Amino acid sequence: MAVLVDGDGFTKKVDGWNIDWDVAATWPLERSSISTSNRFFVNTMPRSDRPETHHAFELAARISGFEILHRDEKQGESSRSNGYSMGSRALIGAALGYLAPHIDVAVVHDNCEETTNAIKFVLNHHAQIRVIMATSKPCDAARILESQDPRFSIIDPNKHRGTLEFTGNSEKRPEIFRQRILIGNQARGTAKIIDGASFTNIARSISQADTIFDSKKLCKWTPDGCPPRTESHYVSSDRGVISTDKKLAMRIWKGEGWAVKAIKIGNIGGRLKAMDDGLIGAMIANLASRFSHVVLFSADRDFIPVTKLLSKRIGTKFFSVAPPKLRGGRNLTSSELINNPFSQFISAFGLPERVYYAPESIYPGHLSKLKLMQSGPSGRPRIRERRQEIRSQFVNNLLGLIESLKVQYPPAEESQILA
């Protein structure tokens, strides 16, 4: 079995009492029936010195065999201003996805929609597993999933407080060992996954379009030196019901070879947020277990600890495609993402020219696709040549704009000491 606890959504935060981490190692299952228990506690690392409360329950969890996984504090998500209560679930989704092929039962101490989306993905891809969500305040998505899938259930820890609460008088219990999971068994290949919300922001940072890439050509692209066998996924997000335009875009990407998954945008603390981090984390883990190389298109630093976890646990080689640091309020990319030692950074504007999208509107009427189809064998080569010239100029102008917006760093020998 596996037990996964998110520090932003477990009993301490939701109900105000401390769980006994030793009991939680197997609860609600009978300890005698468990051969192994893999335990993870995902918690936010504050930017300042760690408050004693954070240190205390992390230490208690570690003593009971829980491995601590940290995400960074992030304003608007998991931060001091909101009591560390709305953190990205990318890491807990990745931990669940990593363990799912090897376990029969997962107990997840959390209550949010992001985690529910990760659970739903895992249930759809692993027929042997059942998942128990431990929370007194499940989200609507969790209630719906419970009504639809008999392998998913919700248990209220408040109803078992007498068993689960730490009182300082815990009896000594038999030690539960971790399951040893072998790594490095993936097939050689390169999987790609697009974080749709971040992907759209990348395009809009320098244009009015939702994408700067040609979906068909990007589907065939892999980084230099990577195995050519590839699988491509696109996680798309939209407000509430998926819009007509987004449905059309998703249909186009799907038709060009991408596996497309739609997910809605939710309202977290009065802020619109794509509920996709947990799902993407689980998907990355799934791909990392099957492919030797994984490419993530995202400028979101929430996935940095995901690449750390999976590169260490599975041995996958990761790449992160995002913009370079830009000036003028257009920047989306943090220094941490660019310098992440567990994922090689690739500039989103440093890919081969062929993968960039050029809208049909840039071509004059006599060079339109319609004219190309209507022209005879003698006229088509000339039209194609002119279209390619116009396309190359369009892409060069786009990349030139990026170059002018990039943050320029002085060469090492010219570095300055700033007061």
N, C-alpha and C positions, 0 to 999 in steps of 0.2 A: 504494500500500500504506500501511499504518499500523503503527507499532510503539508498544506501550503497556507501560510498565514500572511495576510497583508496588513501592515501596521496602520494603514489609514482606514481600515474597515473591520477590525476584529473587536472582540467584546470590550476591551479596554477603552476604545474610542466610542463604540456605539452604545454600550450599556454601563460603562463606568466601573467595572470590577475586573480584577486580575485573574487570568486563567492559570491553572496549574500546568506548566509546560510539559511536565513528565506525564500527566494524564492525557494531555492533548496529543502526545506522540502516537496514540492509537485510537483515541476516542472518536466516534461512538462505538467502535468495534471492540469485541472482547480481546484483551491483551493476549490471552493464551492461543487465540486463533491466528495471530499475526506472526509471520516468519521474519519479515523485514519491513522497515518503515523509513522511507526517505523523507526528510523534513527540511523545509525551507521557510525562513521568516524574511519577508521583503519589507524593508523599512527605509524611511527617508533620512538621508544624511544632511543635517542642517549646515548652512554655510559657516555659521559662527561655531564657537566651542560647543560641544554636545551638551545639552541640558542633562541633568542627572536622571530625569525621568526616562529619557531615551536610553541612556546607558543601562539603567536598572533592568528594564524588561528585556533588553537585548541580551544582557548577561545571563539572566534566568533562562531564556530560550536556548542559548548556546550550551549551558551546563546540561540541559536536557537533550542535547544532540541535534538541535536545529542549526542549520547552516544559515548565517546571516547574509542577505543580499541587499546591497544599498542602491537606491536611486538618489540623485541629487535633489536638493531643495529647488523648487521652481515656482516663481511668483505666479499666482493665479491658479496653481494646482496644489501641490503639497508644499506648504510654506508655514512659517510661524504665524502669518496674518490670519490664516484660516484654521489654525490648530492642527496642521498636517493631516488634512482630511480628504483631499481630492486629488491624490497623486495618480500619475499614469500607471496603468496596470500592464504595461508592456512586459515588465520583468516577471510578474507572476504568471502571465500568459505564456511566456517563453519557458519558465520552469515547468509548468503543467504540460506544455507540448513536448518538452524534452523527456519527461518521465512517462508520458502516456503509453508508449509502446511496450513498456516493461512492467506495468502494474495492473492490478485488477480493480482497485478502489482508490479514489482520490478524495480527500476531505479538504475543502477549501473554506477557510475562515475569511469571508468577505461578503459584501452585499450589493455590489454595484453592477451596472449594465455592461461596462467594459469587460469585467471578469466573466459575466454570463456569456458574452459573445465568444470569449476564448473557450469556455466550457462547451458550448454548443458545437464549435468547430472540432474539438477533441472527440466528442461523442460521435460525430458524423464520420470520423476517420479511424476510430478504434473501437471495433465491435465488442471487445472483451471488457471494456472499462465501464464502471459506473462512478458517478460523481455525487458527493454529498456537499451541499453548501451549508455551512454553519453560520447562521445569523438570525437575529430577532427582527430585523427590518429589511427583508429582501426587496429588491427593486421589482417593478412590474414585469420586466423581461424575464427575471428568474421565476416568478409565479407562472408566467405563460409557458416557459420551458418545462416546468414541473408537470403541468397539465398535458403536455404533448409527448414527453419522453419518459418512459418508465424507468430508465436508467439514471435519471436525475431526480434528486429529492432535496428538500430543505429541512433542516433541523434547527430548532430554536434553543440556543445554549442556555437561555434564562430558565427554561423548563428543566434543565439538568445542572443547575448552578451548584447544588449540593455535591455533585460528583466532580464538576469541572473547575470550581473556584479554588484558588490558592489560599490556604488558611495558615500556612506555616507548620502544619502538623501532618504533612504528607507521609505516607508509609513508603518504605523502600520497595521498588518493583523490579521485576526481572528486566535486564537490559535488552533493548530492542536494537538490532544491528541494521545498518544500511545495506541496501542491495548494491552489489557491484555491477556497474554497467560498462560494458566494453565499448571502446571508441575506435574511430578510424575505419569503419566498415562501409562508408558511403561509396556509391558508384562515382566514377569520375564524370563530372558534368557541372554545368553552371546554371543555377536557378536565379531568376530575377523576380523581385517583388517591388511594386510601386505603392507607396503610401499616398493615396489619392489626394487627401487634403493638403499635404505638404507639397505634392507634385504640382497642384494647381497654383499654390502660392509661389512656387519657383518660377512658373511661367509668367504670372502676373507681376512679379517683381521687376520685369523688364518689358512687358507687353500687355495688351488687353486680352490676349488669348488664354485658354485654359491649358494649353500644352504648347511646347516648343519642339516636340519630337514627332516623327512619323511613326505611327504605331506598328506598321508592318515591318519597317526596317529596324526599329528598335527591338522588335521581337527576335530578330535574327542576330542582333549584336551581342557580343561578349567582350569583356576586357582583354587586352593583349595578353597572350600566354595562357588564357583559360581554356578548358576543354570546350569544344564546340557544341556538344550535346546540351540542349537547354530546355528549360520549362519556365513559362512567364506568367506572373500573377499580378492583377491590378485590384486593389481594394479601393472602391469608390465610395464617396460619402456625399450626402445631400441633406437638406433640411426636411425633416418629416417624410412625406411621400416623395419618392424619387421623381424629379421633374421630367418633362418631355424631352428637353434638351439633353439632360444627363442620360436618359434612357437611350437616346440616339447615339450619344458618344460612347456609351458602354457597349451598344450593339456593334459599333464600328470596331472598337478594340477587340471585342470577342471574335468578330469575323476575321481579324488579322492574326489570330492565334493566341490571344491572351485569355487566361481563365479569369473572369471578372466576378468579383463579389461585392455586392452593394451593402452599405451600412448607413444608418441614419445619423444625423447630427442631434445631439441632446443638449439640454440646458442644465449646466452645472453651476450652482451658485449664481444664477443670473447671467452666466456667460455661455455663449454657444461653443460647443466642443464636439468634434467628431469622436464617436464612441468606438474607435477602432484600434487603439493601442494594444489592448489585451489580445484581440483577434490577430493583429499583425505579429505580435510577439509569438503566439502559438503557431502561426503559419511559418515564421522564420525558423522556429525550432523543428517543425515538420520537414521543411526543405533542407535544413542543415543535417538532418539525420539521413537524408537520401542523396545529397549532392556534396561533392568535395568543395565547391565554390558557390557562394551566395552573394548576389548584388542587391543592395537595398537603395532604392531611389527615395531619399527623404533627407530633409534638413533638420529633423526633429532629434534633439539630443537625448530624448527618452530612450532611444534604442542603443545608446552607447553601452550601458550595462548588459544589455541582451547579447551584444556581440562578444563581450568579455566572458559571460557565462558559457556561451555555446562554443566559442573557440577553444576555451580551456577544457570543457567537458567532452566535446565531440571531435575537435580538431579541424573544424571547417575553416576555410580561408574566406574572409569577408571583405567586401568592397562597399563603400558608401558614396553614392552619387548625389552631389548637392552643389549649389553655387559656391564660388569663392566668396570671400568676405567683400561686400559691396559698400559703397559710400552713399550718402544722401538719403538716409532713412529706408533704403531698399534691402538692407542686410537681413538674411535669414539664418546664416550659418555661424555657429559658435566656434571659437578656437578649440574647444574640447573635441568637437566633432572632427575638425581638420586634423588634429594631432592625436586622435584615438589610436593607441598602439594595437588594438585588436581588430581594426578594420582599415584597409587602405583607402585613402580619400581620392576620389576622382572628380574633377570639376565637371559640373553638368554642362559646361560650355566648352569642354575640351574633347568631346567625342568626335568621331569622324563626321565630315560634312554631310554624308548621305543620310544620317539618322535624323536630321533636323526637319521640322515640318515647314513647308512653304504653302501658304494659302493660295487657292486658285485665283483669288482676286488680284494677285500681283501680275498676272499675265494679261496682255492686251487681247482684245477680241479675236484678232486674226491668228493668235497662238493658243487659243483655248483648247481644252480637251475635246470639245465638240469638233473644232476645225481639224484637230489631229486625227480623229476617227473618220472624218469625211474626206480627208486628203488621200490621194492615191499613193502607191508605192514610191513614186518619185519625189513626192512632196513631204512625206513623213520624216525622213532623216533631217531635213532642213528645219522643220518645226521642232523636232526633239532637240536639236542642237541649240536653237535659240532659246527654248524653254530652259535648258540646262544652264545656259549663260545667265539668264535672268534669275534662276534659282540660286546659282552660286553667288551672284551679287547680293541677293536678299540675305543669304546666310552670312556672308562676309560683313554686311552692315550690322546684322544682329550681334555677331561676335565682336565687332569693333565697338559697339555700344557697351558691351560687357567689359571690354578691356579698359574703356574710359571710366567705368564705374568701380573698378577693382581697387581695393585698398592696396597701395603700393608700399612694399617694405624695402628699406635700404639694404643694399648688399652687405654681407657680413663685415667686410673691411671698412664700410662706411657707417656702421651702426653708431647711433648717438646715445649718449646717456642723458636721459631727461630728468629734470629736477622734479 
